[in-house]
Amino acid sequence: MPATVMNTTRNATAAPAVSVTGLRKSYGDKTVLDGIDLHIPAGSIFALLGPNGAGKTTTVQILSTLVSADADSGRVRVAGHDLATDPQAIRAAIGVTGQFSAVDGLITGEENMLLMADLHHLSKKEGRRVAAELLERFDLTDAAKKPASTYSGGMKRRLDIAMTLVGDPRIIFLDEPTTGLDPRSRHTMWGIIRELVRDGVTVLLTTQYLEEADELADRIAVLNNGRIAAEGTAEELKRIVPGGHVRLRFTDPDAYRSAASALQVATRDDEALSLSIPSDGSQRELRAILDRLDAAGIEADELTVHTPDLDDVFFALTDTTGTVPAQTQENAR
């Protein structure tokens, strides 16, 4: 799979919207979170990946004040407020969309929005204004007077997020927001999430879809057995798993043979006139390959960089057989 060009993490220098050190949570003798650290810059999308039972939802529940952390947990700050001493201020700054829709199917979409406005203590006039604006923003105006039970899955999810935005939160926790949606609805949801971040909102996203994290997230953490196995940009995570390579293709057989001689570590494909050189996809390694070709006076007709995808990363980091590659262990946190 061709790698994409690595992007600079958005707002990497911004003050953290969420800062977590040594977060712990146990239920009886079962440890769900075993001292995790998270630092999420404001105005960014942070994705938390992990297998079922890894602790993703528990993390969201603690950060959104729905569940308490263990007494021996480290410090947690959300929107600049300490979780232990000022949970009410955190609640005022965040929005939460859980795995299961908060939409009441017995009332209309508009009534759901107005109910949320009442819960946020907005005046009747202000509540109607906010509800109308959000229904229009999420393309739900035509369905506003219809019972929410008649909405499609994608419409219910859009309404769910619209309800979350009634209080104008600066940090939103999205716990598997696209589970069960068809591909078109999922892409629509991705557009909504990107738009939120363009408006300055910080998003913590948990997801089972690795493509979703790859598409959206500025940074990704892989949670496994209650610990952060690794964290970084999608491209950084892909580089810690073996299997990356640079592929050179030639149309001139003489140039192909000369390149094979100059790059002795390459795997040859004589029929396709292509060479495959092991590489982590870094600029340093790519430059070294090109320098050797230039020194030999050889020019490839096509060069592609291939890296493992997030599926490979996920399987390596959550491997239960204890066979995680050494490269991965060195980069794990």
Buried (B, 14 or more C-beta within 10 A) or exposed (E): EEBEEBEEBBBEEEEBBBBBBBBBBBEEEEBBBBBBBBBBBBBBBBBBBBBEEBBBBBBBBBBBBBBEBBEEBEEBBBBBBBBEEBBEBBBBBBBBBBBEBBBBEEBBBBBBBBBBBEEBEBEEEEBBEBBBEBBEBBEBBEBBEBBBEEBEBBBBBBBBBBBBBBBEBBBBBBBBBBBEBEEEBBBBBBEBBBEBBEEEBBBBBBBBBBEBBBBBBBBBBBBBBBBBBBBBBBBBBBBBBBBBBBBBBBEBEEBBBBBBEBBEEBEBEEEEBBBBBEBBBBEEBBEEBBEBBEEBEBBBEEBBBBBBBBEBBBBBBBBEEEEBBEBBEEBBE
